[in-house]
Every structure is written in structure tokens, then in C-alpha cells.
């Protein structure tokens, strides 16, 4: 092997050591929103595409009577999801492994966020068990539904300080088996092990929430999904 080949091999090995994600891992994230249309998504007429983002909006003249969702035409089991979100007023969330009950009413796991910063990073069970883990906590849910805080994740103060109000923020959700980890702007907000077999969701839909209440606007873009085999 000549000097040039040795140099190239050394650079390649060094790059794998420095970077924890391989090129194959990066490529395994696939876009599920084209940035131009709602192709592959379905919801009521509160939803549109504005500025390259899925946009949900209510107004004083056009409120929603209850929480309503736009649903992706696909199914989640074990996965990683990355997206950017922006919210002005109100509350929203990312439903995953959930169930579309009827008329875009959804039940199941929700990675929560809101404009006031009270809920951003929380793991919530919509129309189910309620709050499963508050941000900043590592939680184990036992077989009877009892929630035990067994540790901490990122400090709540750091999570709040990372949030850019009425601007774009990053959400990263990983769900593998009964283990769920949520990150906001790179900080782990919750780490949950859900052992309540009767209520834990192992598969289901992905949906985005528009909350009932005062007028609000929520946007989602750069939605990337990786299936974990």
C-alpha cells in the first residue's frame, strides 16, 4: 500500500472515531413532508402549507371546538423522529404510536410543547393516562401504571433557556420497545420506560396537534423519520 492510500485510510478511520454517526445512519433519516404540499397528510381545513412548513391555525372567527390533528399516512413502531417546530400562542404536540379515534381526534403518546413554556418537553398520554413524565425527569411506569421518578435528565432551567420563543426549535423523539426519549434543542427532556403493558402503545400513527382554546398558530418543518429495525 503506497503513502497516498495509507493517508486516505488513516483519515477515514479518524473520521469514524470523531463522528458518532456514519454516513449510512445519516441517510437512514427520510423526509415525510415535502415542504410544498400536504401530500401524505390528512386533517381538517385548519391545516395548510405556509413558508415551507405544515401550518395549523385557529382564529377568533374560526376556532376549533376540540383538539384536532393532522395525521401522517403511515405507521410507527420503533423509530427516531426529528423535526423543527414553531408556536405562537396556545399548546401543541407531536402524537406518536397513537390511535385516530374519529374525525381527527387522536389518542396516545404526545411529545408536548406550548407557547408559554409550561409543557415543552413533557411526555403526555392524550385521552389516556395524562402526564407520564415532566421535563427534566427519568421515569419508570410500572405494570399497574404507577410512575416513579428514578433520575434526572437535563435541568429544567437549561431546557427553558434553550427554547426560542415564537421561533424555530428542534424536537427529537426516539421510541424503541417500551423506552422513549425526547430531546428539545439537543437536551434530553424526558427518559421513560413504560412497563404498563395494558396501556403502553407499541405501534400507531403520527399526528400533529392544533389545540382548542384561544387563537394560535403552530408550524412544523424538516420532518425526518428513521425506522429502527
C-alpha positions, 0 to 999 in steps of 0.5 A, a space after each residue: 500500500 503506497 503513502 497516498 492510500 495509507 493517508 486516505 485510510 488513516 483519515 477515514 478511520 479518524 473520521 469514524 472515531 470523531 463522528 458518532 454517526 456514519 454516513 449510512 445512519 445519516 441517510 437512514 433519516 427520510 423526509 415525510 413532508 415535502 415542504 410544498 404540499 400536504 401530500 401524505 397528510 390528512 386533517 381538517 381545513 385548519 391545516 395548510 402549507 405556509 413558508 415551507 412548513 405544515 401550518 395549523 391555525 385557529 382564529 377568533 372567527 374560526 376556532 376549533 371546538 376540540 383538539 384536532 390533528 393532522 395525521 401522517 399516512 403511515 405507521 410507527 413502531 420503533 423509530 427516531 423522529 426529528 423535526 423543527 417546530 414553531 408556536 405562537 400562542 396556545 399548546 401543541 404536540 407531536 402524537 406518536 404510536 397513537 390511535 385516530 379515534 374519529 374525525 381527527 381526534 387522536 389518542 396516545 403518546 404526545 411529545 408536548 410543547 406550548 407557547 408559554 413554556 409550561 409543557 415543552 418537553 413533557 411526555 403526555 398520554 392524550 385521552 389516556 393516562 395524562 402526564 407520564 413524565 415532566 421535563 427534566 425527569 427519568 421515569 419508570 411506569 410500572 405494570 399497574 401504571 404507577 410512575 416513579 421518578 428514578 433520575 434526572 435528565 437535563 435541568 429544567 432551567 437549561 431546557 427553558 433557556 434553550 427554547 426560542 420563543 415564537 421561533 424555530 426549535 428542534 424536537 427529537 423523539 426516539 421510541 424503541 420497545 417500551 423506552 422513549 426519549 425526547 430531546 428539545 434543542 439537543 437536551 434530553 427532556 424526558 427518559 421513560 420506560 413504560 412497563 404498563 403493558 395494558 396501556 403502553 402503545 407499541 405501534 400507531 400513527 403520527 399526528 400533529 396537534 392544533 389545540 382548542 382554546 384561544 387563537 394560535 398558530 403552530 408550524 412544523 418543518 424538516 420532518 425526518 423519520 428513521 425506522 429502527 429495525 
